[in-house]
């Protein structure tokens, strides 16, 4: 019977505090479920993953250039246009996979 020891003013204050917490929670959930914010999070994730792919391909290209400079590569060099096409294809495939996953979740 701890409630009977509290005054009505204390109870009203506690109710108001809990109501404010509930309002913040509902607002946060509404923001998370907003289609625009969901799309923005997806776009950010796609940019991040595309950046990772670009960094990985960049590392491969740099290591390929180091091999060419050392004279270890047969044929004397690599066609950088093919590498760029490969990077573009990798980014495109990654984007399509992420887009397809997002569409399936709906």
C-alpha positions in Angstrom: 0.0 0.0 0.0 2.8 2.3 -0.9 0.4 4.3 -3.2 -1.7 5.4 -0.3 1.3 7.1 1.3 1.8 9.4 -1.7 -0.2 12.5 -2.1 -2.4 13.2 -5.1 0.0 15.8 -6.3 2.9 13.2 -6.3 0.7 10.8 -8.2 -0.2 13.5 -10.8 3.4 14.4 -11.2 4.4 10.7 -11.7 1.5 10.3 -14.3 2.7 13.4 -16.2 6.3 12.1 -16.3 5.1 8.7 -17.6 2.9 10.4 -20.1 5.8 12.5 -21.4 8.0 9.3 -21.8 5.2 7.6 -23.7 4.8 10.6 -26.0 8.5 10.5 -26.8 8.4 6.8 -27.4 5.5 7.0 -29.7 7.1 9.9 -31.6 10.3 7.9 -32.0 8.4 4.8 -33.3 6.5 7.0 -35.8 9.8 8.5 -37.0 11.3 5.0 -37.5 8.2 3.8 -39.4 8.0 6.9 -41.7 8.6 5.7 -45.3 10.8 8.6 -46.1 13.2 7.8 -43.2 13.1 4.1 -44.1 14.2 5.1 -47.7 16.9 7.4 -46.3 18.3 4.6 -44.1 18.3 2.3 -47.1 20.0 4.8 -49.3 22.7 5.4 -46.6 23.3 1.7 -46.3 23.6 1.4 -50.1 26.1 4.2 -50.2 28.1 2.6 -47.4 28.2 -0.8 -49.1 29.0 0.8 -52.5 31.9 2.6 -50.8 33.2 -0.6 -49.4 33.1 -2.2 -52.8 34.8 0.8 -54.4 37.6 0.6 -51.7 38.0 -3.1 -52.2 38.3 -2.7 -56.0 40.6 0.3 -55.5 42.9 -1.9 -53.4 42.9 -4.6 -56.1 43.7 -2.0 -58.8 46.5 -0.6 -56.7 48.0 -4.0 -56.2 47.6 -4.7 -59.9 49.4 -1.5 -60.7 52.2 -2.4 -58.3 52.6 -5.7 -60.1 52.7 -4.0 -63.5 55.3 -1.5 -62.3 57.5 -4.3 -61.0 57.3 -5.9 -64.5 55.8 -9.1 -63.2 52.6 -9.0 -65.2 52.5 -10.8 -68.5 51.7 -8.6 -71.5 53.1 -5.4 -69.9 50.0 -4.0 -68.2 46.3 -4.1 -67.7 43.5 -2.2 -69.4 42.2 0.2 -66.8 38.9 0.5 -68.8 38.2 -3.1 -68.1 38.8 -2.5 -64.4 36.5 0.4 -64.4 33.8 -1.6 -66.1 34.3 -4.3 -63.5 33.9 -1.7 -60.7 30.7 -0.4 -62.4 29.3 -3.9 -62.7 30.1 -4.7 -59.1 28.4 -1.5 -57.8 25.4 -2.2 -60.1 25.1 -5.8 -58.9 25.4 -4.7 -55.3 22.7 -2.0 -55.8 20.4 -4.5 -57.5 20.8 -7.0 -54.7 20.1 -4.5 -52.0 17.1 -3.1 -53.9 15.7 -6.6 -54.4 16.1 -7.4 -50.7 14.3 -4.2 -49.8 11.4 -5.0 -52.1 11.0 -8.5 -50.7 10.7 -7.1 -47.1 7.6 -5.1 -48.0 
